[in-house]
């Protein structure tokens, strides 16, 4: 956001000096709000830039590549939304939105909106607003393509089940589905997939959309398959600040994305190589429990 211009810096009267000082204070105050230094304040959308929070480390969803470009379904959705809001792709400033930081980033005004495999739930909805949902995902498992021993969730009993440290996915399976599953926590999903490839791990669990993105990477082509178990419903939404007028505008953009075929094209592009059986585009405002 551009800082407020204070006009001339040289004045000759006391009254003018006071006016300039007040303008300077106003400038710094405005800049402080824009950077989130003083609490939640609606962002100014008058400029050309738009700032969007995405994941940087989820292939197929949101990934910052070594050459500094961004790819993934959420990136394509966010780019489409930005265009409908009047912004070219070159106007977008991407920011990493780690799971634990998303509500804070929106409350501080660090970003205009967040598209980062952001599941809508009641606790989050107390802090931020959601447009969408724009994708219905499910908790699932990824297994080796030649493994026929895991045909249903209960087959995960006595299997080595991997998820990342801090995730609740694997614990959910152990608590509700397969109490004898052997939980393994790694630092990242890439490590889980390496373990799966090497036979150290029997299955990896998180949202099916995320697993499909990893499985679609060229180095893992034809090595893994999704279980298709649909162990939960994850309604991905676009996060915005509480009370933001962007919510309705983004919903309109999402409806257009589905209607003109761009949504289906983005799903096929990002998840197709993993044979991801996606749900149809969800109805705006309808949360599947």
C-alpha positions as CSV (number, residue, x, y, z in Angstrom):
1,X,0.0,0.0,0.0
2,X,1.3,3.4,-0.9
3,X,2.1,5.7,2.1
4,X,0.0,8.9,2.2
5,X,1.9,11.8,0.6
6,X,2.5,14.7,2.9
7,X,3.0,17.4,0.3
8,X,5.8,20.0,0.7
9,X,8.3,19.5,3.4
10,X,9.4,23.2,3.7
11,X,6.9,25.6,5.4
12,X,7.2,29.1,6.8
13,X,4.4,29.5,9.3
14,X,3.7,27.8,12.6
15,X,0.2,26.8,11.4
16,X,1.7,25.1,8.3
17,X,4.3,23.4,10.4
18,X,1.5,21.9,12.6
19,X,-0.4,20.8,9.5
20,X,2.7,19.1,8.0
21,X,3.4,17.3,11.3
22,X,-0.1,16.1,11.5
23,X,0.1,14.8,7.9
24,X,3.3,13.0,8.7
25,X,1.7,11.3,11.8
26,X,-1.3,10.3,9.6
27,X,1.1,8.9,7.0
28,X,2.9,6.7,9.5
29,X,-0.3,5.6,11.1
30,X,-1.8,4.6,7.8
31,X,1.4,2.7,6.9
32,X,1.3,1.0,10.3
33,X,-2.3,-0.2,9.7
34,X,-1.4,-1.5,6.3
35,X,1.5,-3.6,7.7
36,X,-0.7,-5.0,10.5
37,X,1.3,-3.2,13.2
38,X,-1.8,-1.8,15.0
39,X,-4.5,-4.5,14.6
40,X,-7.2,-5.5,12.1
41,X,-8.0,-2.8,9.6
42,X,-9.5,-3.2,6.1
43,X,-7.0,-3.0,3.4
44,X,-7.0,-0.3,0.7
45,X,-7.9,-1.9,-2.7
46,X,-7.3,1.3,-4.7
47,X,-3.9,0.3,-6.0
48,X,-3.0,-2.1,-8.7
49,X,-1.2,-4.7,-6.4
50,X,-3.1,-7.4,-4.7
51,X,-1.5,-9.6,-2.0
52,X,-2.5,-13.2,-1.8
53,X,-1.5,-15.9,0.7
54,X,-0.7,-19.4,-0.6
55,X,1.2,-22.5,0.4
56,X,4.7,-22.6,-0.8
57,X,5.4,-26.3,-0.2
58,X,2.4,-28.3,-1.5
59,X,2.8,-29.6,-5.1
60,X,-0.5,-29.5,-7.0
61,X,-1.9,-27.0,-4.4
62,X,0.5,-24.2,-3.9
63,X,4.2,-24.5,-4.7
64,X,7.0,-22.0,-5.0
65,X,9.4,-23.5,-7.6
66,X,13.2,-23.1,-7.6
67,X,12.9,-20.5,-10.4
68,X,10.6,-18.4,-8.3
69,X,7.3,-19.1,-10.1
70,X,4.2,-20.4,-8.4
71,X,2.1,-23.4,-9.4
72,X,-0.9,-25.4,-8.1
73,X,-4.7,-25.5,-8.0
74,X,-4.9,-22.8,-5.3
75,X,-2.6,-20.6,-7.4
76,X,-4.8,-21.0,-10.4
77,X,-7.9,-20.2,-8.4
78,X,-6.3,-17.2,-6.8
79,X,-5.1,-15.9,-10.1
80,X,-8.6,-16.2,-11.6
81,X,-10.1,-14.4,-8.7
82,X,-7.6,-11.6,-8.9
83,X,-8.4,-11.2,-12.6
84,X,-12.1,-10.9,-11.8
85,X,-11.2,-8.3,-9.2
86,X,-9.4,-6.3,-11.9
87,X,-5.8,-7.4,-11.4
88,X,-3.4,-8.9,-13.9
89,X,-1.2,-11.8,-12.8
90,X,1.7,-9.4,-12.7
91,X,-0.2,-7.4,-10.0
92,X,-0.2,-10.3,-7.6
93,X,2.2,-10.3,-4.7
94,X,2.4,-13.8,-3.3
95,X,3.0,-14.5,0.4
96,X,3.6,-17.8,2.1
97,X,0.6,-18.6,4.4
98,X,1.7,-21.4,6.7
99,X,-1.2,-23.2,8.4
100,X,-0.6,-21.7,11.8
101,X,-0.3,-18.2,10.5
102,X,-3.4,-17.8,8.3
103,X,-5.8,-16.2,10.7
104,X,-3.2,-13.8,12.0
105,X,-2.2,-12.8,8.5
106,X,-5.8,-11.9,7.6
107,X,-6.5,-10.1,10.9
108,X,-3.4,-8.0,10.6
109,X,-4.1,-7.1,6.9
110,X,-0.9,-8.7,5.7
111,X,-2.8,-10.2,2.7
112,X,-6.0,-9.4,0.8
113,X,-7.1,-13.0,0.8
114,X,-5.8,-16.5,1.4
115,X,-6.1,-19.6,-0.8
116,X,-4.0,-22.2,0.9
117,X,-5.9,-25.6,1.3
118,X,-7.8,-23.6,4.0
119,X,-10.5,-25.9,5.4
120,X,-13.6,-24.0,6.7
121,X,-14.5,-24.8,10.3
122,X,-16.4,-23.1,13.1
123,X,-13.3,-22.1,15.1
124,X,-11.7,-20.4,12.2
125,X,-14.9,-18.7,11.1
126,X,-15.0,-16.9,14.5
127,X,-11.8,-15.1,13.4
128,X,-12.1,-14.7,9.6
129,X,-14.7,-14.9,6.9
130,X,-14.7,-17.4,4.1
131,X,-15.7,-17.2,0.5
132,X,-16.6,-20.5,-1.2
133,X,-16.1,-23.4,-0.6
134,X,-14.3,-23.9,-3.9
135,X,-13.1,-27.5,-3.4
136,X,-14.4,-30.5,-1.4
137,X,-11.5,-32.6,-0.3
138,X,-11.4,-35.7,1.9
139,X,-8.8,-37.2,4.3
140,X,-7.3,-40.1,2.5
141,X,-4.2,-42.3,2.3
142,X,-1.6,-42.7,-0.3
143,X,-0.1,-46.1,-0.8
144,X,2.3,-47.9,-3.1
145,X,0.7,-48.7,-6.5
146,X,1.4,-52.4,-6.1
147,X,0.1,-52.7,-2.6
148,X,-3.2,-54.6,-2.5
149,X,-3.2,-55.1,1.3
150,X,-4.9,-51.8,2.1
151,X,-8.4,-51.9,0.6
152,X,-10.3,-50.2,3.3
153,X,-9.5,-47.9,6.3
154,X,-9.5,-50.7,8.8
155,X,-6.6,-52.3,6.9
156,X,-4.4,-49.6,8.3
157,X,-4.2,-51.5,11.6
158,X,-0.7,-52.7,12.2
159,X,0.5,-50.6,9.3
160,X,3.1,-47.8,9.5
161,X,1.1,-44.6,8.9
162,X,2.9,-41.4,8.2
163,X,1.9,-37.7,8.5
164,X,3.8,-34.6,9.3
165,X,4.7,-33.4,12.8
166,X,1.8,-31.3,14.2
167,X,-0.8,-32.7,11.9
168,X,-3.9,-34.3,13.3
169,X,-4.6,-36.5,10.3
170,X,-2.8,-39.6,11.4
171,X,-4.1,-39.3,15.0
172,X,-7.6,-39.0,13.6
173,X,-7.1,-42.4,11.9
174,X,-5.8,-44.0,15.0
175,X,-8.5,-42.6,17.2
176,X,-11.5,-43.3,15.0
177,X,-10.7,-45.9,12.4
178,X,-7.6,-48.0,13.0
179,X,-6.5,-48.1,16.6
180,X,-3.6,-50.4,16.0
181,X,-2.0,-48.2,13.2
182,X,1.6,-47.4,13.9
183,X,2.0,-43.6,13.7
184,X,5.1,-42.2,12.2
185,X,5.7,-38.4,12.2
186,X,8.1,-36.8,9.8
187,X,9.1,-33.2,9.2
188,X,7.4,-32.9,5.9
189,X,5.3,-34.9,3.4
190,X,8.2,-35.3,1.0
191,X,9.9,-37.3,3.7
192,X,6.8,-39.4,4.2
193,X,6.7,-40.1,0.4
194,X,10.4,-41.1,0.4
195,X,9.7,-43.5,3.2
196,X,6.7,-44.9,1.3
197,X,8.7,-45.3,-1.8
198,X,11.4,-47.2,0.1
199,X,9.0,-49.4,2.0
200,X,9.7,-47.9,5.4
201,X,6.2,-46.5,5.4
202,X,3.0,-48.3,4.4
203,X,0.7,-45.3,3.9
204,X,0.7,-41.5,4.1
205,X,-2.4,-39.6,5.2
206,X,-3.7,-36.1,4.8
207,X,-6.2,-34.4,2.4
208,X,-6.6,-36.3,-0.9
209,X,-6.0,-33.2,-2.9
210,X,-2.6,-32.7,-1.2
211,X,-1.7,-36.3,-1.7
212,X,-2.7,-36.2,-5.3
213,X,-0.5,-33.2,-5.8
214,X,2.5,-35.0,-4.4
215,X,1.8,-38.2,-6.3
216,X,1.6,-36.2,-9.6
217,X,5.2,-35.1,-9.3
218,X,7.3,-36.6,-12.1
219,X,9.7,-38.5,-9.8
220,X,6.7,-40.4,-8.3
221,X,4.8,-41.1,-11.5
222,X,3.0,-44.4,-11.4
223,X,4.5,-45.3,-8.0
224,X,1.6,-44.4,-5.7
225,X,-2.2,-44.5,-5.7
226,X,-4.9,-43.0,-3.5
227,X,-7.0,-45.2,-1.3
228,X,-10.2,-43.3,-2.1
229,X,-11.4,-43.8,1.5
230,X,-13.0,-40.3,2.1
231,X,-12.4,-40.4,5.8
232,X,-13.5,-36.7,6.3
233,X,-15.0,-33.8,4.5
234,X,-12.7,-30.8,4.0
235,X,-14.4,-27.7,2.6
236,X,-11.6,-25.5,1.1
237,X,-12.5,-21.8,1.4
238,X,-10.9,-18.4,0.5
239,X,-10.1,-16.6,3.7
240,X,-10.7,-12.9,4.0
241,X,-10.8,-10.4,6.8
242,X,-13.9,-10.3,9.0
243,X,-16.5,-8.1,7.4
244,X,-14.6,-7.7,4.1
245,X,-16.5,-6.8,1.0
246,X,-14.2,-9.1,-0.9
247,X,-16.2,-12.2,0.3
248,X,-19.2,-11.5,-2.0
249,X,-16.9,-10.5,-4.9
250,X,-14.8,-13.6,-4.6
251,X,-17.9,-15.8,-4.5
252,X,-19.1,-14.2,-7.7
253,X,-15.7,-14.9,-9.2
254,X,-15.8,-18.6,-8.1
255,X,-19.2,-19.1,-9.6
256,X,-18.0,-17.7,-12.9
257,X,-14.9,-19.9,-12.8
258,X,-17.1,-23.0,-12.5
259,X,-19.5,-21.8,-15.2
260,X,-16.9,-21.1,-17.8
261,X,-15.0,-24.4,-17.4
262,X,-11.9,-22.8,-15.8
263,X,-12.4,-24.7,-12.6
264,X,-12.5,-28.1,-14.3
265,X,-9.5,-27.2,-16.3
266,X,-7.5,-26.3,-13.2
267,X,-8.4,-29.6,-11.5
268,X,-7.3,-31.6,-14.5
269,X,-4.1,-29.7,-14.9
270,X,-3.0,-30.0,-11.3
271,X,-4.4,-33.3,-10.1
272,X,-5.0,-35.3,-13.3
273,X,-1.7,-37.1,-13.4
274,X,-2.5,-38.8,-10.0
275,X,-5.9,-39.9,-11.2
276,X,-7.6,-37.8,-8.5
277,X,-11.3,-38.5,-8.4
278,X,-12.4,-35.0,-7.4
279,X,-15.9,-34.1,-6.2
280,X,-17.9,-31.8,-8.5
281,X,-17.4,-28.1,-7.8
282,X,-19.2,-27.4,-4.5
283,X,-22.1,-24.9,-4.3
284,X,-21.1,-21.6,-2.9
285,X,-22.1,-21.2,0.8
286,X,-22.9,-24.9,1.2
287,X,-20.7,-26.7,3.7
288,X,-20.6,-30.5,3.5
289,X,-20.4,-31.9,7.0
